[in-house]
Amino acid sequence: MEARKVYVSGGSTYVISLPKKWVTKTNLKPGDSLVVTEHGSSLLIETSVIEKESQVKEIKISQVTSNEALERIIIAFYLVGYDTIRIKLDRKDHLPYRKSIRKVMDYLIGVEIVEDTDDAMTLEIMVDYKRMSTMQILQRMYSINRSMLLDLGKALKTVDIGLAKDVMIREREIDRLYFLVVRQLKSAVEYQQIAEKLGIENQRDCLGYRIAVKALERIADHIENIAKSYIQLLEVQKDTPLNDFIKLNNDIIVIFEKSVHALFTRNNAMAEKIFHELKEIKKSHSDLSNELLQPQNIQSAILQKAMLDSLGRIASYSGDIAEIAINMSVGALTFDKP
């Protein structure tokens, strides 16, 4: 923290000097524009996003341990906000790396291959922050998760393997949206201008959204796990009674709906009620778990236990979302005077 004196220029303009270290770090030059945003008694000074140079990163596969590691590195650079990723194919056995580059593109929204030669591939990230706000993406993730849970219940009830497989396929779209939101939030934390374009009124909300989007992504993972275990269960014991599972799934859908609605509306009272309802969910979960301790078919019991555990985790993540809703609603709470 540095103290800066305020000077008056021309009789009516107040001026402060900028720290040299910050000017050098941001490559600020005479004539460049700065964006000043007022936050109560504070001022936020940023370089203009419009004038910000495109961020380029080069990766040499000779310095990467494996093609799987390359996938993780590309995702990491996507998340932190790079606009161009150039991969140098400086190894003879570069075909697996090419395959991994194309594979990782399935998980990243707004990425295009703009160069593909014998010695390099260049990815350009074309994400327009104006096209979809963070809240719109969260709502889309919620909608997909909800449809997955509803169809999972239908698949369990009607013994529909095709529907269960379709539920599993939808999980990939959640991953794509998850990576996009994380990229958005990282940029929003750095630039208030981007936060405003994304519909984020206060940058401090980025932490809450970051936790919420992770919960939504994990819920989709567990729905996929349940569908996968269910398909395996049908191969082991097709006539397994699952009425209690279906009821538990339906109860969890209600909890999930309420928790996300509480988050979107910053409804503290609704979020608080969810924790009381979660106690009933935990009781049902415990009763089912105890029944599985005395199985007639060990393999069937193991698969059912896996399904039950994932249902429990979905309920827990719904509780996490409700907790975030409470934390984010604090600033909007009003209390009646005694």
C-alpha positions, 0 to 999 in steps of 0.5 A: 500500500502506498500513500499518494498526495492529491494535487489541484491542476487548473483550479478544478481538477484533482490529480494523483500520480500513478505508482511506477511499478504498476505502470511498468507492469501494465505496460502503460504508455502516455496517451493510454486510457484508464477506466475509473470505477467508483465503489463507495469511498474507493476508486478502482483504476484499471487499464482498458480491457479494449486496449489490452493486448492479446495474451499469447502462450506458447507450449513446446510438447518436448517440455511436456511429460505426456499428451494427457499433461498437455490437455491439462495445460491447455485447459489451465491456460484457457481458464486463466484467460489466454487468447492464443495458445500456440503448441509447437510439435517439436517431437517426432511422435507428435500424433498422440499430442495432436489427438489430445489437442482436438480432444480437449477442444470438445470441453472448451467453448469458443476455441478454434484451430486457426493454424495446423501445420506439420510443426505447430497448431495454434488455438484461438479463443474467441469468447465474447463476454456480451453473448452470455452472462455468468448468471445465464450460464449458471441457469443453463447448468442448473437446467441441464442438471435438473433435466438429468435428475428428472430423467434419471428418475424416469429411467429408474422407474421404467427400466430405460437403459437408453434414457440412462445413457442419454443422461450420462451424455449430458454431463459433458455439456456441464463440463464445457459450461463449467470451464467457461464460467471459471474463465469468466470469473477469473477475468471478472476478478481482474477487471471490473469492466468485464465483471459488469459485462458479465452481470456481476454487480460486485466483484466479491460475488465471484468467489460465491459463484466460483463455489456454486459452479463447482457444486453444479459441476460435481452434481452432474458428475454424481448423476452420471455415476448413478446412471452408470451404476444403474446400467451395471445393476441391470446386468447383475440383477434386473428386477431390483426394486428401486422405489425407495431410490426413486422417492429419494431422487425426487426429494433431492430434486426438490431440495436442489431446485430450492437451493438454486432458486435461493441462490438466484434470488438471494433468498435467505429465508428459503435457503435456511429452510433447506437445511431442515429439509436436508435432515429428512433426506439424511434419514432416508439415506441412512435407512436405505444404507442400513438395508443394504448392509444385509444383501442377498446379492453382494454385487447388486448391493455394491452398485446400489450403495454407489448409487446411494452415495452419489444421491447423498453427495448431490443432496450435500452439494445442494446444501452447499449452494444454499449456504452460498445463497445465505452468504451472498444474501447478507449484504441485501438483508434488512432487519426490522427495528425493535 
